Amino acid sequence: LTKNVPMFVCTMAYPTVPCPLHVFEPRYRLMIRRSMETGTKQFGMCISDSQNGFADYGCMLQIRNVHFLPDGRSVVDTIGGKRFRVLRRGMKDGYCTADIEYLEDVKV
């Protein structure tokens, strides 16, 4: 998953660290639903950037569980996965997307 990755522009996420989310914006509700339906169960998380819309680096989040509320909101239990660098930015149905490359740590 490196092309047209859905991006949640919100907060900083880190590998192995749980990141619970309260999703209420329609664009992100759609993004979460699509991530679940397609089976990828993951999306990128980046902080906001006034120049480019979102930061050049971020972290993939793996969806562990989603609790859909009756009014359409959801509580999403995610955990940080791989870190990535943004190569190209895009947009799909109101939410950001990106082509990315995963980062590798230099072995000591």
C-alpha positions in Angstrom: 0.0 0.0 0.0 2.0 2.9 -1.3 -0.2 4.6 -4.0 -3.2 6.8 -3.2 -3.0 6.0 0.5 -5.8 7.7 2.5 -4.5 10.4 4.8 -6.0 11.4 8.1 -4.7 14.9 8.8 -4.9 15.3 12.6 -2.1 14.5 15.1 1.3 12.8 15.3 1.3 9.0 15.4 4.2 6.7 16.2 5.1 3.1 15.4 3.8 0.6 18.0 1.8 3.3 19.9 -2.0 3.1 20.2 -3.8 6.0 18.7 -7.6 6.1 19.6 -9.6 8.3 17.3 -13.1 9.9 17.5 -14.2 10.2 13.9 -17.1 12.6 13.2 -16.2 14.5 10.0 -18.1 13.1 7.0 -14.9 12.9 4.8 -13.1 10.8 7.5 -16.2 8.7 8.2 -16.1 7.8 4.5 -12.4 7.1 4.6 -12.6 4.8 7.6 -15.5 2.9 6.1 -13.6 2.4 2.8 -10.5 1.2 4.7 -12.6 -1.4 6.4 -14.6 -2.5 3.3 -11.5 -2.8 1.1 -9.8 -4.9 3.8 -6.6 -2.8 4.0 -7.6 -1.6 7.5 -4.9 1.1 7.4 -4.4 4.7 6.5 -1.7 7.3 7.0 -1.6 9.9 9.7 0.1 13.3 9.3 0.0 16.6 11.1 -1.3 19.6 9.3 1.1 21.9 7.4 0.0 25.4 6.2 2.2 25.2 3.1 1.3 21.7 1.7 -1.9 20.7 3.6 -0.1 18.0 5.6 3.5 17.1 6.6 6.0 15.4 4.4 6.4 12.6 7.0 3.9 10.5 8.8 3.0 7.1 10.2 0.7 4.4 9.0 -2.1 3.4 11.4 -3.5 -0.1 11.5 -7.2 -0.3 12.5 -7.6 -2.8 15.3 -11.3 -2.2 15.9 -14.1 0.2 15.0 -17.2 1.0 17.0 -19.8 2.6 14.8 -22.2 4.9 16.7 -25.9 5.2 15.7 -25.5 8.8 14.5 -22.7 7.9 12.1 -19.7 8.8 14.2 -17.2 6.1 15.2 -14.6 5.4 17.7 -11.6 3.8 16.0 -8.9 1.8 17.8 -5.6 2.1 15.8 -2.0 1.4 16.4 1.0 3.0 14.7 2.8 1.0 12.0 5.5 2.0 9.5 6.8 5.5 9.1 6.7 7.0 5.6 7.7 10.0 3.5 5.1 11.6 1.2 6.1 11.6 -2.5 2.9 13.1 -4.1 -0.2 14.6 -2.6 -3.8 14.1 -3.9 -7.4 14.3 -3.0 -10.3 11.8 -3.1 -13.9 12.6 -2.1 -12.9 15.4 0.3 -10.0 13.6 2.1 -6.3 13.8 1.3 -4.4 10.9 -0.3 -0.7 10.4 -1.0 1.8 8.3 -2.8 4.4 7.3 -0.2 7.6 5.5 0.4 8.3 3.6 3.7 11.3 4.6 5.7 14.0 2.2 6.9 16.1 2.7 9.9 19.9 2.5 9.4 21.1 -0.7 11.1 23.6 -0.1 13.8 
